[in-house]
Amino acid sequence: MRTLFTAIVGLLWFAPVLPAQETPRAEVSASYSYLREGSSDGTNANGGSFSVAGNFNRWLGIAGDFGAYHSSPFGLNLNTYTFLAGPRFSVRSDSRVTPFAQVLLGGAHLTAGYGGASGSTSGFAYSAGGGVDLGLTKRLALRPQFDYIGIRASGNTLNSYRASFGVVFRFGN
């Protein structure tokens, strides 16, 4: 796991210096996120996500995505933190619309507290999803996004769905 993390950080560090044709070298986004934790008997969490991506060329990049979400059903305080990274595939054209899909792997940390008692667990997390960047200017875009996030901890899988809306800042050409 440590080797995977080191490789991902290395790719994110050097991706902005790799050549790209008319493609931003790096993208940073911040979004409001709604997370549905668990399918039918789950809970609704609100929070935010932050992503950084380095683009190798017009269609391939590597993204790191970090999220924090909170819910408090029935007085129980639940927090979920995700940290994921992996490839992002974009369809770039001369238009201001850039759809993308991504598959990310990483981890998650979940905490729960009620009446002074608390507990936490960490586990493997994976995500598949995508969205579309709606360019406002050369350096600024809006991003609606939808993802499936699976969290594997304590022998169980928590199936979650995330809908996000945010802003993207683009750097370099």
NORNORPE-V822079 format. One line per field, one symbol per residue. ss: DSSP state (H for helix, E for strand, - for the rest). burial: I if it has 16 or more other ideal C-beta (glycine too) atoms within 10 Angstrom, else O. A space follows every 50 residues. Layout:
ss=???
burial=???
This chain:
ss=-HHHHHHHHHHHHHH----------EEEEEEEEEEEE-----EEEEEEEE EEEEE----EEEEEEEEEEEE-HHH-EEEEEEEEEEEEEEE-----EEEE EEEEEEEEEEEEEE--EEEEEEEEEEEEEEEEEEE----EEEEEEEEEEE EEE--EEEEEEEEEEEEEEEE--
burial=OOOOOOOIOOIIOOIIOOOIOOIIIIIOIOIOIOIIIOOOOIIOIOIOIO IIIIIIOOOOIIIIIOIIIOIOOOOOOIIIIIIIIIOIOIOIOOOOOIOI OIOIOIIIIIOOOOOOOOOOOOIOIIIOIOIOIOOOOOOOIIIOIOIOIO IOIOOOOIOIIIIIOIOIOIOOO
